[in-house]
Amino acid sequence: MDMKNNSVSEFVLLGLTRSWELSVFFFFIFLVAYASIMAGNLLIVVTVTFDSHLRSIPMYFLLGNLSFLDMSIATVTTPKMISDFLRKNRTISMWGCMAQMFFLHFLGGSEMSLLIVMAVDRYIAICKPLHYTAIMSRRVLAGSVLLSWAVGFVHTMSQMAFAVTLPFCGPNTVDDIFCDLPLVLRLACTDTYVLELLVIADSGLLSFICFALLLISYTVILVTVRSRSSGGLSKALSTLSAHITVVTLFFGPCVFIYTWPFCSFSVDKFLSVFYSVITPLLNPIIYTLRNQEMKSAMSRLRTQRIISRHTF
């Protein structure tokens, strides 16, 4: 794992554009987007943490964890991308590149697993409401979240354990906004065919299987509800629409990138923006800020803060 013998000590990130005018425009756009990501998701985490009612509902506990993962994914990539818009030399160190890829796969794998847990939670809540509290206990919830993190760690280590040993002695230009494994592999001055297959099998297959399982699970929920009552179908559709939308937005770009990681046309950077910026931005909007219980919890916390300030 020693990189001192590599002639390449840093990578050059081409980013979205080389135009100064567009760079300044993108700088402000993504600065606002990142601030919104952090504010929206942090608001969700704080609300779920300090509101006793939401804290007791499994769905919101999982949403709080999802928001934390979204903040983390955005933080791994977006600040570097924003600062690069105002730089001529858009470089990242070798170890910085490896760390970025490690955390992207770690957090991404964890989020995939967490979305499956959320689908199971919705199935139990809608199809087995009388057993919901007993099944989704605090112990089960904690174990599920830890398992999702474990899956993410195994997912990233299965690839990064090989990637950090690769020699880089030639081109060092990455045509993307951040270091992503498929593109970095192309720069290694050794045969990476087997490792490329591993990345496709690991990342692509994991993404596709999780996506398929989620679609199947939500389909089963809708079929089950429809067979019980027509009124319940409308309520279930309203509840699940946000979940299905976020699942589609999350897995769509991810499956595309890792199913065709070495395509000849430059679409990776745009999909990367969608995955690392747009999806974390949509989470608080689609999932919770439109939710009445979340709004009520925010109002309660605001009221408590006002009362406490007047008290002291």
N, C-alpha and C positions, 0 to 999 in steps of 0.2 A: 504493500500500500504506500510505499515511498514514492513521491512524485518529484524528487529532486533531480533525477536523471532525465526528466522530460525537458525538451528544448522549449516547449510551450508552457509559459507560466501564467498566462491569462487568455481569456476568450474575448472576442469582439462581438457585441450584440448589435445587429443592424437596426433593430427596433421597427417601428411602423413607417417612418419616413425619414428622409435626409433633408427635406425642405425646412428651412428655418421658420417660415411663416406657419406651416402646418405643425411644426414641433411646438411652437408657442401656443397654438390653438389647442393641441392635444394636451399640453401641460396643464392648462387651466381646466379642461374637460375632465381629465383623469384625477386631478387634484380634488375637484368637487366630488367626483364619484367615490374616491377613496375615503374622503371625509364623511360622505353619506353612508358608506359601508360600515365604517367604524362606529358612527353615531347610532345608526339604526340597529345594528346587531348588538352593540353594547347596551343599548336601551332594553333590548329583549332579555339579555343575560341578567342585567340588574333587576328588572321587573320580576322575572321568574325566581331569582335568588331571594329577594326580599319580600315578595308577596306570599303570605302563608297559604292562600287559596290556590294560586297557580302552582306553588311548590308541591302541593299534594296531588296534582293531576299529572299522571305519567306523560301525556302528550306534550305538555309544556316543559316538563323536565327534559325531554328529548329535543324539543325545539331550542331550548337554551343551549344544549350541547351542540346542536347543528349551527347555531349562530356563532358559537366560539370557534368552531372549525372554519366557518366562512371567513371570520375575521383573520384567522391565522393564515389561510390560503392567500387572501388578498395581501396580507402583510409580507409574505414571502416574496411576492413578485412586484406588486404595484409601486411601493416607494422607490425601488431601483429604477423601474420603468419611468416614473415621473421625473426623477432627477436626471436621467439620461436624455430627456427631451431638450435640456438646456446645456448639454455637453457635446463637444466635438468628438472626444474619445470615449466611446461607450463601451468600456471594458469591464470585465469581472474577473477576479482572480480564479485560479484553478480550484482552490479549496472553496471559494465562495460559490462557484458553479456547482461543485459536487454537493455542497450543503443545500443549495436551492433545489436541486433535483431530489435529494433525500427527503426534504420536508414536503415537497410537492406530492411525491408518491405516498409518503406516510399519511399526510392529511387527506389526500384524495381517496386513498384506500379506506381510511377510517370513515370518511363521509359516505362512501358507497355502502359500507356495512351498516352505518347508522340509518340510512334511508330504508334499508330492509327491515331493521328493527321498528322503524316508524310505521311501515306498512303492516307489520304484524300487530302493532298496537292498534291501528285503525280497524283491522279485521276483528280483533277481540272486542273492541269498544262497540262496533256496529252489529256484529253477528252474535256475540256472546256478552251482552251488556250486564247480565246478572252476575257473571263470573269475572268481570273486568278487574275490579279492585283486588280480588283474591289472586288472579293470575299475574297481573302487572304490579307486583309488590315492589317495595323499595329495593329489596335484595335482587330481584330479577332485573329491575331497571339498571342498578349499578353494575351487575354482572354483564348485561347486554352492552352497556357503554364501554366497559373495560374490554369486552371481546371485540368490539368494533375497532378500538385503538390497537389491540393486538393484531388483528387482521391487517391493518394499515402498516404496522411495523414489520410484519413478516413479508408483506407485499414489497415494501421498499428495500428491505435487506436482501431479498432474493435477487434483486437486480443491481443494487449499488455495491454489493460485495464483490461483484465482478467488474463493475464500471470503474471503481477507484484504482484498479490495478492496470488499466489500459495505458499504453504509452501514447503521448500526443507530441508529434515532432514535425507536423506539417502545417496545413491551413488551420486557422483558429477562429474563423468567422462563423457565427451562428445566426442564421437568418430567422430570428424570432425576437420576442421581447424579453425572454428569459431563457435560461438553460433548461432544455428539456432533453431527456435521455435519447430518444430516437435521432434527433439532430446532432447531438454531441457524439454519438457513436460513429457517425459518418466521418468524423474528423480524426479518429484514431489511426495511427500508422501501423496497423496490424489487421489481420483478418477478423472481422467481427460478425461474420455470417451467423454463427451459432448463437451469439449473444443477441443479435437482432431478432432471431427466431424466438429466443427466450422472452424478449420484451413484448413481441407481438402476442405470444401465447399467454404471458402473465398479465400484462396490462389490458390488452384487447379482449382476451377471453374473459377475464374477470369482469370487465365493464359490461360486456355483452350478456354474460350469464346473470349478473345482478339486475341489469335492465330488464331482461326477459322475466326473471322471477318477480320483479316489482309489478310489471304489467299483468302477469298472470294473477298475482295476489289481489290487485285492485279489480280485475275482471271478476274474480271469484266473489269479492265483496258485493259488487253491483248485482251479479246474478242472484246471490243469496237474498239480498234485500228486495229485489224485484219479485222474487217468488213469494215473499211474505206480505208485502203491501205496496200499493201504488204510491201512496203518500210518502212512504219511507224512502222510495227511490229518489224523489226530488230532494229530500233532505240529505241523503247520502251523496248525491251528485254535488250538492253545494259544499259538503264537507270535504269530499275527495278531490274536487277540481284543483284546489291549490296544491295538494300533494302531487297529483299527476302532472301538473304544469311544471313544478320544480324538478321532478324526476326526469321529465323529458328534456328540460333545458340543461340539466346537469350531465346526463348520460349521452345526449346527442352528440355534442362536440367531442366528448371523451372517446366514444366508440369510433368516431370518424378519424380522429388523430391516430389512434393506435391500431386501427384496421388498415389504414393506408398511410403509414408513417413516413414513407420515402417517396411521396408523390412528386411529380415534376413541376407542378404549379404551386405558387407560393400562397397557400391558404392557411398554413399553420399558425401564423402570427395573429390572424383575425380570429381564428377559433380559440387561440390562447387568451386573447382579450375577453372573449365571450365567457370562457371557463373561469378565468381568474378575477374578472371584474364584474361582468354583467350578472352572473349567477349569484355571487355573494350580495350584490346590490338588490336583487329581486327577492331574496329570502325574507327580509323583514317586511317588504311590501306585500308580497303574495301570501306569505304564511300567517303573519301575526298582526300587522298594523291594521289589517282589514277585519280583524277578529274582535268581536264585541267584548269577550272576556278579557282580552289583553288590554283593550282601551279602558275598561273598568278598573283593572288592576293598576294601570298607570295613573288613573285619576285618584285612586285610593292612596297611592304612594305620594302623589303630589299634595294631597290634602293632609296626610300625616306629616309631611315635611313642613308645611305652612303652620300647622298646629304646634309642632315642636319648636319652631322658630319663635312663635309668639309666647310660648311657655317660658322659654329661657330669655 
